[in-house]
Amino acid sequence: MASQFKSGTVIFRQWDSRDGLNEVARTFSSLDEMFNLCLQTDDTLLVDRIIMEGQDSKGGAHTVTLVFQSATVPDDAGE
């Protein structure tokens, strides 16, 4: 049996001046959906991690988590 992807979640970090740092989760069921979520234009949401659920080649549940660090760097940095 081949490995199989089932579903995934993109976890965003969002800063709110009233509530502080929060996580926002959005699910996806295809790579296209994942890319669209990651490339969204909402500057307040930074991709923190992507969690992919599926089955390994022996039929067992398998989870892969990709973790990122994001930062906004102003154009005049280093001047």
C-alpha positions in Angstrom: 0.0 0.0 0.0 1.3 3.5 -0.8 1.4 6.3 1.7 -1.7 8.5 1.5 -2.4 12.1 2.5 -5.8 12.6 4.2 -6.1 16.2 5.4 -4.1 19.1 6.8 -4.2 22.3 8.8 -2.3 25.5 8.5 -1.8 27.2 11.9 -1.3 31.0 11.7 -0.1 33.3 14.5 -1.9 36.6 14.8 -1.1 39.5 17.1 -4.1 41.4 18.5 -3.3 44.5 20.6 -6.2 43.7 23.0 -5.8 39.8 23.2 -2.1 39.4 22.5 -0.8 36.5 20.4 -3.4 34.0 19.1 -3.4 31.0 16.8 -5.8 30.7 13.9 -6.3 27.3 12.2 -7.5 26.7 8.7 -7.9 23.2 7.2 -7.0 22.0 3.7 -7.6 18.9 1.7 -5.2 19.4 -1.3 -1.8 21.0 -2.0 -3.5 23.8 -4.0 -5.7 24.6 -0.9 -2.6 24.6 1.3 -0.7 27.0 -1.1 -3.7 29.3 -1.3 -3.8 29.5 2.5 -0.1 30.1 2.9 0.0 32.8 0.1 -3.1 34.7 1.4 -2.7 38.4 1.6 -3.8 39.0 5.1 -0.7 40.6 6.6 -1.9 40.0 10.2 -1.7 36.2 9.7 1.8 34.6 9.8 2.2 30.9 8.9 3.5 29.2 12.1 3.2 25.5 11.1 1.5 23.1 8.7 0.2 19.8 10.0 -0.4 17.0 7.5 -2.3 13.8 8.4 -2.3 10.6 6.5 -1.3 6.9 6.5 2.1 5.3 6.1 2.8 2.5 3.6 1.7 -0.1 6.3 -1.7 1.6 6.8 -0.8 3.2 10.1 -1.7 6.8 11.0 1.1 9.3 10.3 1.4 13.0 11.1 4.0 15.4 9.7 4.4 18.8 11.1 6.4 21.6 9.4 7.3 24.5 11.6 8.2 28.0 10.4 9.5 31.2 11.7 8.1 34.4 10.2 9.0 38.0 10.6 8.3 41.3 8.9 11.4 43.2 8.1 11.0 46.9 7.2 12.5 48.1 3.9 14.9 50.4 5.7 16.4 47.7 7.9 20.1 47.9 8.4 20.4 51.6 7.5 
